[in-house]
Amino acid sequence: MRWVLPLLFGVLASHAAAAVNFTPEEQSRILEHGPWPIPIERDAGNRVDGNAAAIELGRKLFSDRRLSANGKRSCAGCHDPKRAFQDGRSASRHQRNTPSLLDSGRLRWLGWDGATDSLWAASLQPLTASDELASTPTTALALLRRDTSLRSLYEAVFGAANADELLLVNIAKSLAAYQATLVSPRTAFDEFRDALAAGDSKAAAKYPEAAQRGLKLFVGTGQCFFCHSGPSFTNGEFADIGRPFFTAGGADPGRWGGLQQLLKSPYNRLGKFSDASADAAIATKHVLVEPRNFGEFKVPTLRGLAATAPYFHNGSARTIGEVVRHYSALDETRLHADGEKILRALKLTAEQQQDLVAFLLSLSPAR
């Protein structure tokens, strides 16, 4: 079958759009970005991941302002379901762009700096932070006592609640169980990719020619696929891409600072609150803090981009076009000396930039 693929793709490309021809290597890279959705691996550090009652408890608490100390804030306040589970602001109170929660159950490291290694630990941070929900065991227990439906769900999953640290950890784990169910919908790209895999030239021909040209740039000369790889369009790691990391308060250390927090946190996969075995925590155990990590930020997924503006860790790009222009005219002098060796200014023409935007938009569902 392998020797048939180049011929098959050549035929499909000629049917779909005569002006776009993918090399065998490019064709292989396209296939590697699917199929979608992919199965979600259960979080070994969260024993209630996938538990129906825990998911329902998390779903209800996600929008419940009573969980906050002042009764005015909820998780949904910054991760609005109507805005693809983000807030649309350039930066939050922490001077970073609020990321979408869609597909967060597939991530090894959470946040722009990877300061947490599980979705439940990432949920615990805003739950307890003094400038966010500022919830306490007393606050959470009072809510469960007032709301019998929440209490019943909690007790069905965790047993009787006590006003202690474990209560907040359990609530965070239920929030994570819910968030792990949030999955990006299929897109025009997925239909095209699957049509190529199935040899369906008629279905493949429905994919716009501009998006195909942009896709060819993405998997070809643009080399975007090196970092934005796989069905999730991210390698899940961190990179210096030449964006400023200075803020009004100084410098944002990015991954370097996130690793400092991760390794000293009692809530990481190596801590007593994690349900993970030693084997499941191996990435955290062996992660290294290096000077090059300063100013590195998470390589985000490209799925759903149309609904998640603004872009970059600090929300400094308002449109997808601005993102493309950044890479087209990349200032390589801003990169670390030991930074991303593959990054070079793409020097795209105006038409190529438009094509790349067309492709990136095809990674979002039709609106």
C-alpha positions as CSV (number, residue, x, y, z in Angstrom):
1,M,0.0,0.0,0.0
2,R,2.9,2.4,0.8
3,W,4.1,2.5,-2.8
4,V,0.5,3.4,-4.0
5,L,0.2,6.5,-1.9
6,P,2.3,8.9,-4.0
7,L,0.3,8.0,-7.1
8,L,-3.0,8.2,-5.2
9,F,-2.2,11.6,-3.8
10,G,-1.0,12.9,-7.2
11,V,-4.4,11.9,-8.7
12,L,-6.3,13.5,-5.8
13,A,-4.3,16.7,-6.0
14,S,-5.0,17.0,-9.7
15,H,-8.7,16.5,-9.1
16,A,-9.0,18.8,-6.0
17,A,-7.1,21.7,-7.5
18,A,-4.8,21.5,-10.5
19,A,-2.6,24.3,-9.1
20,V,-1.7,22.5,-5.9
21,N,0.4,19.4,-5.9
22,F,1.8,17.8,-2.8
23,T,5.0,15.9,-2.7
24,P,4.9,12.4,-1.2
25,E,6.7,13.8,1.9
26,E,4.1,16.6,2.2
27,Q,1.3,14.1,1.8
28,S,2.7,12.0,4.6
29,R,2.9,15.1,6.9
30,I,-0.7,16.0,6.1
31,L,-1.9,12.5,7.2
32,E,0.1,12.8,10.5
33,H,-2.2,15.7,11.4
34,G,-5.2,13.4,11.9
35,P,-7.5,11.7,12.3
36,W,-9.6,13.9,14.6
37,P,-10.6,13.7,17.3
38,I,-8.1,11.4,18.8
39,P,-8.9,9.3,22.0
40,I,-8.1,11.1,25.2
41,E,-5.8,9.3,27.6
42,R,-7.1,9.3,31.1
43,D,-5.0,11.3,33.6
44,A,-3.3,8.8,35.8
45,G,-2.9,11.5,38.4
46,N,-6.6,12.0,38.7
47,R,-8.5,8.9,39.7
48,V,-11.9,10.4,38.9
49,D,-11.0,11.4,35.3
50,G,-13.8,10.0,33.1
51,N,-16.1,9.4,36.1
52,A,-19.6,10.6,35.1
53,A,-20.5,12.0,38.5
54,A,-17.2,13.8,38.7
55,I,-17.7,15.3,35.3
56,E,-21.2,16.5,36.2
57,L,-19.9,18.0,39.5
58,G,-17.1,19.8,37.6
59,R,-19.6,21.1,35.0
60,K,-21.8,22.6,37.7
61,L,-19.0,24.1,39.7
62,F,-17.3,25.6,36.6
63,S,-20.0,28.3,36.3
64,D,-20.8,28.6,40.0
65,R,-19.8,32.0,41.5
66,R,-20.5,30.7,45.0
67,L,-17.3,28.8,44.8
68,S,-15.4,32.1,45.0
69,A,-14.6,33.9,48.2
70,N,-16.6,37.0,47.2
71,G,-19.3,35.2,45.3
72,K,-18.6,37.1,42.1
73,R,-16.2,35.0,40.2
74,S,-16.2,31.7,38.5
75,C,-14.1,29.6,36.1
76,A,-16.4,30.6,33.3
77,G,-15.7,34.2,33.9
78,C,-12.3,33.9,32.2
79,H,-13.0,30.7,30.2
80,D,-16.3,31.7,28.6
81,P,-18.0,28.8,26.8
82,K,-19.4,31.3,24.3
83,R,-15.8,32.4,23.4
84,A,-14.3,29.0,22.9
85,F,-13.5,28.8,26.7
86,Q,-11.3,31.9,26.8
87,D,-12.1,35.6,27.4
88,G,-11.0,37.4,24.3
89,R,-8.9,39.9,26.2
90,S,-5.3,40.6,25.3
91,A,-4.1,39.8,28.8
92,S,-5.5,38.7,32.1
93,R,-4.5,40.1,35.5
94,H,-1.3,38.1,35.1
95,Q,-0.4,39.9,31.9
96,R,-0.9,36.8,29.8
97,N,-3.5,35.9,27.2
98,T,-6.1,33.5,28.7
99,P,-5.8,30.2,26.7
100,S,-8.8,28.2,25.6
101,L,-9.6,25.1,27.6
102,L,-10.6,23.1,24.4
103,D,-8.5,20.0,24.1
104,S,-6.7,20.8,27.4
105,G,-7.1,17.2,28.4
106,R,-4.5,16.2,25.8
107,L,-1.7,18.4,27.3
108,R,1.2,17.2,29.3
109,W,2.1,20.7,30.6
110,L,-0.5,23.4,31.3
111,G,-0.3,27.1,31.0
112,W,1.9,29.3,28.8
113,D,4.8,28.5,31.1
114,G,3.9,24.9,31.9
115,A,3.9,25.6,35.7
116,T,1.5,22.6,36.2
117,D,1.8,19.1,34.9
118,S,-1.9,18.1,35.2
119,L,-5.3,19.6,34.4
120,W,-6.4,19.3,38.0
121,A,-3.3,21.1,39.3
122,A,-3.9,23.8,36.7
123,S,-7.5,24.1,37.9
124,L,-6.4,24.3,41.6
125,Q,-4.2,27.4,40.9
126,P,-7.0,29.9,40.0
127,L,-9.4,28.2,42.4
128,T,-7.2,29.2,45.4
129,A,-5.3,32.3,44.1
130,S,-6.0,35.4,46.1
131,D,-6.6,37.5,42.9
132,E,-8.9,35.0,41.3
133,L,-11.5,32.8,43.0
134,A,-9.7,32.8,46.3
135,S,-11.7,29.8,47.5
136,T,-10.8,28.2,50.8
137,P,-11.9,24.8,52.3
138,T,-14.4,26.7,54.5
139,T,-15.9,28.4,51.4
140,A,-16.1,25.2,49.5
141,L,-17.6,23.2,52.4
142,A,-20.2,25.9,53.1
143,L,-21.3,25.7,49.4
144,L,-21.7,21.9,49.6
145,R,-23.7,22.2,52.8
146,R,-26.1,24.7,51.2
147,D,-26.5,22.9,47.9
148,T,-27.7,19.4,48.3
149,S,-27.3,18.5,44.7
150,L,-23.6,19.4,44.7
151,R,-23.1,17.6,48.0
152,S,-24.7,14.5,46.7
153,L,-22.5,14.5,43.6
154,Y,-19.4,15.2,45.7
155,E,-20.1,12.4,48.2
156,A,-20.9,9.9,45.3
157,V,-17.4,10.5,44.0
158,F,-15.2,11.3,47.0
159,G,-17.2,10.5,50.1
160,A,-17.9,12.9,53.0
161,A,-16.4,16.3,52.7
162,N,-14.2,18.0,55.3
163,A,-12.9,21.6,55.5
164,D,-9.4,20.7,54.6
165,E,-6.9,20.9,51.7
166,L,-8.1,17.7,50.2
167,L,-11.5,19.2,49.6
168,L,-10.1,21.8,47.3
169,V,-7.9,19.2,45.5
170,N,-11.0,17.0,45.0
171,I,-12.9,19.9,43.6
172,A,-10.0,20.7,41.2
173,K,-10.0,17.1,40.1
174,S,-13.8,17.3,39.3
175,L,-13.2,20.5,37.4
176,A,-10.5,18.8,35.4
177,A,-12.7,15.8,34.7
178,Y,-15.2,18.2,33.1
179,Q,-12.6,20.2,31.2
180,A,-11.1,17.0,29.8
181,T,-14.4,16.5,27.9
182,L,-14.1,19.8,26.0
183,V,-13.0,18.8,22.5
184,S,-12.6,21.0,19.4
185,P,-15.1,20.0,16.7
186,R,-14.0,18.7,13.3
187,T,-13.1,21.1,10.6
188,A,-12.8,21.5,6.8
189,F,-9.2,20.5,7.1
190,D,-10.2,17.2,8.8
191,E,-12.6,16.4,6.0
192,F,-9.9,17.1,3.5
193,R,-7.3,15.0,5.3
194,D,-9.6,12.1,5.7
195,A,-10.7,12.3,2.1
196,L,-7.0,12.0,1.1
197,A,-6.5,9.1,3.4
198,A,-9.6,7.4,1.9
199,G,-8.8,8.2,-1.7
200,D,-12.0,10.2,-2.1
201,S,-11.1,12.8,-4.7
202,K,-14.7,14.2,-4.8
203,A,-14.7,15.0,-1.1
204,A,-11.1,16.3,-1.3
205,A,-12.1,18.7,-4.1
206,K,-14.4,20.6,-1.7
207,Y,-11.4,22.0,0.2
208,P,-10.7,25.6,-1.0
209,E,-7.7,26.0,-3.2
210,A,-6.3,28.8,-1.1
211,A,-6.4,26.6,2.0
212,Q,-4.6,23.9,0.0
213,R,-1.9,26.3,-1.0
214,G,-1.6,27.5,2.6
215,L,-1.4,23.8,3.7
216,K,1.4,23.2,1.3
217,L,3.4,26.1,2.8
218,F,2.6,24.7,6.3
219,V,3.9,21.2,5.6
220,G,6.5,22.3,3.1
221,T,8.8,25.3,2.9
222,G,7.3,27.0,6.0
223,Q,8.2,24.1,8.2
224,C,5.4,25.0,10.6
225,F,4.7,21.3,11.2
226,F,7.9,20.9,13.2
227,C,6.3,22.6,16.2
228,H,2.6,22.4,15.3
229,S,2.6,18.7,14.8
230,G,0.2,15.8,15.1
231,P,-3.6,15.9,15.2
232,S,-3.6,18.5,17.9
233,F,-1.3,20.8,15.9
234,T,1.1,21.2,18.8
235,N,4.1,19.3,20.1
236,G,3.0,20.4,23.6
237,E,6.4,21.9,24.3
238,F,7.9,25.4,24.6
239,A,9.7,27.7,22.2
240,D,11.3,31.2,21.8
241,I,9.7,32.6,18.7
242,G,11.0,36.2,19.0
243,R,8.1,37.8,20.7
244,P,8.9,40.3,23.5
245,F,8.7,38.9,27.0
246,F,9.1,42.2,28.8
247,T,6.1,43.4,30.8
248,A,5.1,46.5,32.7
249,G,6.5,44.8,35.8
250,G,9.8,43.6,34.3
251,A,10.3,40.4,32.4
252,D,8.1,37.4,32.0
253,P,10.5,34.4,32.5
254,G,8.1,32.0,30.7
255,R,9.1,28.3,30.8
256,W,12.0,29.0,33.1
257,G,9.8,30.5,35.8
258,G,7.1,27.8,35.2
259,L,9.6,25.0,35.8
260,Q,10.6,26.7,39.1
261,Q,7.0,26.7,40.2
262,L,6.3,23.1,39.0
263,L,9.2,21.5,40.8
264,K,8.5,23.1,44.1
265,S,4.7,22.5,44.0
266,P,3.2,20.0,46.3
267,Y,0.5,19.4,43.7
268,N,2.7,18.1,40.9
269,R,2.6,14.5,39.8
270,L,5.3,13.5,42.3
271,G,3.3,14.9,45.3
272,K,1.0,13.2,47.7
273,F,-2.2,14.5,46.2
274,S,-1.5,12.9,42.8
275,D,-2.9,9.5,42.0
276,A,-0.2,8.8,39.5
277,S,2.4,6.0,39.8
278,A,6.1,6.7,39.6
279,D,6.0,5.7,35.9
280,A,3.3,8.2,35.1
281,A,5.3,11.0,36.7
282,I,8.5,10.3,34.9
283,A,8.4,13.4,32.7
284,T,8.1,15.6,35.8
285,K,10.8,13.7,37.6
286,H,13.3,14.2,34.9
287,V,12.5,17.6,33.5
288,L,15.4,20.0,33.5
289,V,15.6,23.7,34.1
290,E,17.9,25.4,31.5
291,P,18.9,29.0,30.8
292,R,17.4,28.7,27.4
293,N,14.0,28.2,28.9
294,F,13.9,31.9,29.9
295,G,11.4,33.6,27.5
296,E,10.1,30.3,26.1
297,F,6.3,29.9,26.0
298,K,3.9,27.1,25.1
299,V,3.5,26.1,21.5
300,P,-0.3,26.4,21.3
301,T,-2.7,24.3,19.3
302,L,-3.8,25.8,16.1
303,R,-7.2,24.3,16.2
304,G,-10.1,26.7,16.7
305,L,-7.9,29.8,16.0
306,A,-10.8,31.8,14.4
307,A,-12.5,32.0,17.8
308,T,-9.6,32.5,20.1
309,A,-8.1,36.0,19.3
310,P,-6.0,37.6,20.4
311,Y,-2.8,35.5,19.9
312,F,0.6,34.8,21.5
313,H,1.3,34.5,25.2
314,N,0.7,38.2,25.8
315,G,-2.2,38.6,23.3
316,S,-0.1,41.0,21.3
317,A,-1.5,40.0,17.9
318,R,-5.1,40.8,17.2
319,T,-5.6,38.8,14.1
320,I,-4.3,35.6,12.4
321,G,-2.9,37.8,9.7
322,E,-0.7,39.6,12.3
323,V,0.6,36.2,13.4
324,V,1.5,35.2,9.9
325,R,3.3,38.5,9.3
326,H,5.3,38.0,12.4
327,Y,6.8,34.8,11.1
328,S,7.1,36.2,7.6
329,A,9.3,39.1,8.8
330,L,10.7,37.5,11.9
331,D,13.4,39.5,13.6
332,E,16.0,36.7,14.1
333,T,18.1,38.9,16.4
334,R,15.4,38.6,19.1
335,L,15.9,34.8,19.3
336,H,18.1,33.2,22.0
337,A,21.6,32.3,20.9
338,D,20.6,28.7,21.8
339,G,17.0,29.2,20.7
340,E,14.9,27.7,17.9
341,K,17.4,26.9,15.2
342,I,14.8,26.2,12.6
343,L,13.1,29.6,12.9
344,R,13.9,31.9,10.0
345,A,11.9,34.8,8.4
346,L,9.6,33.1,5.9
347,K,9.6,36.2,3.7
348,L,6.2,35.3,2.3
349,T,4.5,37.3,-0.5
350,A,1.2,38.9,0.2
351,E,-0.6,36.1,-1.6
352,Q,1.2,33.4,0.3
353,Q,0.3,35.1,3.6
354,Q,-3.3,35.1,2.5
355,D,-3.1,31.4,1.6
356,L,-1.6,30.6,5.0
357,V,-4.3,32.5,6.8
358,A,-6.9,30.6,4.7
359,F,-5.4,27.3,5.8
360,L,-5.3,28.3,9.5
361,L,-8.9,29.4,9.3
362,S,-9.8,26.0,8.0
363,L,-8.7,24.5,11.3
364,S,-11.8,26.1,12.9
365,P,-15.4,24.9,12.4
366,A,-17.6,26.9,10.0
367,R,-19.4,29.6,11.8
